[in-house]
């Protein structure tokens, strides 16, 4: 089954679209979208998809993927604003 995970997070500064790390985000596994949700507070929402047989498995898979995404954005000091909550896609 395919689960969709929306992950709100904030960063220390707006993401620079010319930064190679930021440009690489859409090429990471599971990527669906990255949207600016609040420009003043540098808040974004990342949407990813994972394949899993249960919600628990989807949470585990999403956590692993999220580690890769947050590592890629490490220079921006990302901080998650909510827990991971997969839903059927």
Buried (B, 14 or more C-beta within 10 A) or exposed (E): EEBBBBBBBBBEEBBEEEBEBBEEBEEEEBBEEBEEEEEEEBBBBBBBBBEBEEBEBBBBBBEEBBEBBBEBBEBBEBEEBEEBBBEEB
